[in-house]
């Protein structure tokens, strides 16, 4: 992640270690100008450099003169800007002037040199990483890039007739950050981030503000702790969120597969071909018990009674025959009520 930082575009790690704290501060300011959209201009011949050699070999070679890429072919002084500095005690006031000496309105920033030197005392990789994670260094970087460099870039383009299209990234940095913070889903924020390099850089620089709330919300919705599986101190908030989100999706998929597997197993148990063969002795005993119960309840086929035969003989063969089941039912009813069998006369 640190390899794509603006600092790696202006200096190598070996040269960074050779620079003094003041030289490192000027290198950070130079990286902010390039990150804001400026193109560097060579130092005028025959003039002394604006940075003393004691600050560092790389920093002292900077001309601190910049222009817009659309104005590189223009040679007049109005097509360029120059970074100036004024020292007041331990603070350095950085401000921007036009090439003809006119100041750029509202394009200045005050930096505590001693505090900045302490923040930039680490290696190049550690400093580039701190630009995105350390709150104090992030505030310094945003002040240099937004308040100093971008305002000067807009003023230079407008003064020379370079059209600046109204885009989302042309809004102030705090406004863009507030809009991105209201994006509901992390996947939507990733899609917005991939639209251009400016938004990718903005999201990476505000990793804590944009991704920490989403990470905490994802952990709160989870049913198991995720940080216990490994140390996440070296990970960014976005990487922590992606780890939690991927783990949560894996658990959800595992539960879904487990539920489907249980349904398949229950269905196979209900299938007749999977049941064990029935015991013939048990089936025979169940049939015998069921038959005895039917006999005790007098349920089943009832034979044609003698009374029905006599009734058919008395009324003649052409008389419609009663249903045998109905006659048997009445015979049983009569026997139960009177305690004797009915007698039929010829």
N, C-alpha and C positions, 0 to 999 in steps of 0.2 A: 504493500500500500504506500509506503514512504517513497518508493522509487518514482512515483508520478508526481511528486510535490514540486512546487515552483522553485524551491531551492536547488534541486538536482538539475534544473535546466540552466543554471547560471554558474555552477561551480562543482568541482569534484570533491570527494571526501578528503583526499590528501591535501589539497590546497586549503580546504576549510580549516583543517587542523593548524595550518601555519598562520592563519589570520588572527589579528588581535581582536579583542571585543568590539572596539570601535569599527574596525574593518568589517566584522561580521554584521554589525548593525546596518552599515551602508549596503552590504550585499543583500540583506533582507529588503531594504527599501528599493534597490534595483530590481529584485525579483517581483516586488509588488507593482512596479511600473510595467514590466513585461506582462504580468498576469492581467493587468487592466486593459491591455490592448495596444500598448505603445510599442514602437520599434526603436532600438537604440541608434544614435547617431555617433559618428567618430568624433574624437576630440580635435578641435581646431589646431592646426599646425602653428608652432611658435608660441603657444600659450601654456602656462603652468597648469597642471591638473588641479581640480578642486579638492582632492583628498590627499593629505600628506602620505609619504611613503611609509612612515612609521605605523600607520594603521594596518598595513598589509600589502603584499605585492599585488594581489588580485583586485582589492578594493581601490588601491591608488591608480589603477589603470582605467577606472571607469570615468567616462566623460560627463555623466549625469545630464546628458542632452537627449531628448526623445522627440519623436514625431509620430503621427498616425501612419499606418501602412499606406493609406490612400494619398498621403502627402509626401512620399519619399522623393518624388521627382521634382518637387518644388524646392527652390534654393533660397527663397527669401526668408527673412528672420521670423516672419509671422507664422510660418508653417512649422515651428518647433517650439518646445518648451524646455526650460532649464530648472533643475532642482537646486534650490538654495537652502542654506542652513545658517542659523544664528544660535550662539551658545549663551545661555543664561544660567550660570551656576552649574548644577548637575543636569540641567535639562537642555535639550537641543530642539530648536524650533525648525521644522522642515516646512518650506513653502515653495510654491511653483511660480515662475515668471515666464512670460512669453520671451521668444528669442529677441525681441526688440526692447526688452526691459520692462514691459508693462506687467504688473502682477495679475495673477488669476484670482478672482474674487472667491473667498471662502474655501480656498484650497491650501490648507495648512494643518499641521498637527504637531503637538508637543510630546516629546519622548524623554522619559527619565533614562539617561545614559547608563547609570550604574545598575539600575534594576534590569534594563534590557540586556546589559552585558552578562548578568548572572543567568538570565533566561537562555541566553545563547551560548553558554559555556560548554555544552555537551557536544557530542559528535554530530556529523551531518545527518545521519539517519535518525538519531534521537531527537534532534531539533526539528527535522521535517515532520516527525510523528507528533511532536508536541504542538506544532502549528494547528493540529486538528483535535487535540485532546486536552491540552493544558488551557485552562480558562484565561489566565493572564496573557499568555502568548497569543492566544486566539484573538483576544481583544486588541492587542497591539497590531496584529496582522490586518484585522478588519479596519482599524483606523487608518493604517497606511494605504491600504488598497482602495477602500471606499471613499473616505473623507479627503484623501490627498490625491490619489492617482486618477480615479474614475471621474471625479469632478473636473480635473484638469483635462482629461481626454474629451469629455463632452464639450467643454468650453473651446478647446482647440478645433474640434470638428465643426462646431457651429460658426466659429469665427472665420473659417476658411471655406464655408459652403459645402461641407461634406454632410450629406443627408444621413440622419440617424433614424432608422425605422423604429416606430413604437412597438416594442416587443415586450414579452413578459420579463425577460432578464434585464431590460432597460429600467425597470422600476428600482427604487432604492432597495438595498439589501435587506433591511429590516422588514419591509413590506413583503418581499418575496418569501422571506423566512416565515412570516406569520401566515401566509397563504399555504405554504407547504406543510406547516404544522397542523393545519386543519384537514389534511387528507386523511380519510378514515382508515383505509387499509394499507398495510405495508407494501403489498404487491402493486398498488396504485402509485405509491411513492416511487417505487423502483421504475415503473413505466415512465413517470414524469422525468425522473433523473436521466434516463437513457435518451432523451430527446436531443440534448446538446451537451457540449463539454462544459459550458458555464454552469449548468444546473448540476452536473456530476460533481464539479468542484465545490459548489455551494453546499450540496448535501453532505459531501465528505467533510467539509470544514465544520459543519454544524451537526456532527454526528451525535453528540450528547443531547442537544435540544430536540432533534427530530426522532431519534431511534430509542432513547431511553424510556420515554413514556410508553411506547409500543411494546418494548421488552417487558416492562413491569406489568402491563395489562395482560400480556400473553402468559406470564408466570402466574398471575392471579387466577386466570381461567383454567390453568392446568391443575390436574389432580395429584401430581407428584412433583417433588422438587427436582429441578434440572441442574442447578449449579453444583449439586453434590456429586455429579458424575465426573467432574473434572474442573480444573482451575480455569476461570474465564478472565483473570486479571489482565492478561496480555491481549485480549480480544477487544475489538471495538464494539460499541453498542449495537451496531447493525449486525455484526457477526454473531453476537449473543442472541439477538432477536431471530436471526435465521436458524440458529441451532435449536432454539426452543420451538420455533414453528415447525421445523422438520421433524423433531422428536414428537411433537403433538400430532402431526399428521400420520406418523408411523404408528403411534398408539391407536389412533382412530381406525386406521386400516387393519391393524391386528384385531381389534374388537369386532370389526365387521366380518373378517374372515372367520373368526372364532364362532360368531353367531351363525353364519352360513353353514359351518361344519357341524354345529350342534343340530341344526334343522335337518341336515342330510342324514345324520346318524339316527335321529328320532324317526325319520321317515323309513329308514331301512329296518328299524326294529318293528314297525307296524306292518311291514310287508310280510305276506304269508309264506313266501319262499324262504325267508330268513328265519322263521320260527322253527323250533325243534319239532320232530314228529310226535304225534299224539300217542299216548299210551293206550293200547286196545283194552286192557283190563279196566282202566279208569273210565273209558267210554262206555264199556259194558255195565259197570256199576252205576254210572249216571243214568243210563237208559232204564235199568231195573228200578232205581229209585223213582224216576219220573213216571214209569208205568204204574207203580204201586200208588203213587199220589193220585194219578188220574182215576185208578180203580176205586180208591177210597172216596173221591169226590164224585164218582159216577159220571165222569166226563168221557165221552167217546161215542162210538157207534152204539146205537140202541137197536136191538133186533125187533122185527115186526111182531107185535103181540098177538096173542090168540084172539083177543077181542076184535082186532081189526079184521082177521079172517072171517069171524062170525058175522061182522057187520057187512062185509062184502057179500057173504052168502045170503044174508037176509035181504039186502037191497038189490041183489042181482049183480051179474057180472058187468053190466053196462054202467053201473054207478061209478062216478069218478072216485078213484082211490085217494084216501087221505095221505098226506105226507107222513112217512113212518117216524120221522124225527119229531113232528108235532104230537103224534099219538103217544110216543114214548115219554115225552115231556109231561103230558097230562097224567099219564099213569104214575109216574114218579111223584108228581105233586099230590095225587090222591092218596098214594101209599104213605107219604110222609104225614099228611094231615089226619088220616083215619087210622093208620097203623095196620091196615090189611089191604090185600089186593082186591081190585074191583072185580065183580062178577058180571058176566055178560050172559044174557038169556038168548036162547036160540029163537 
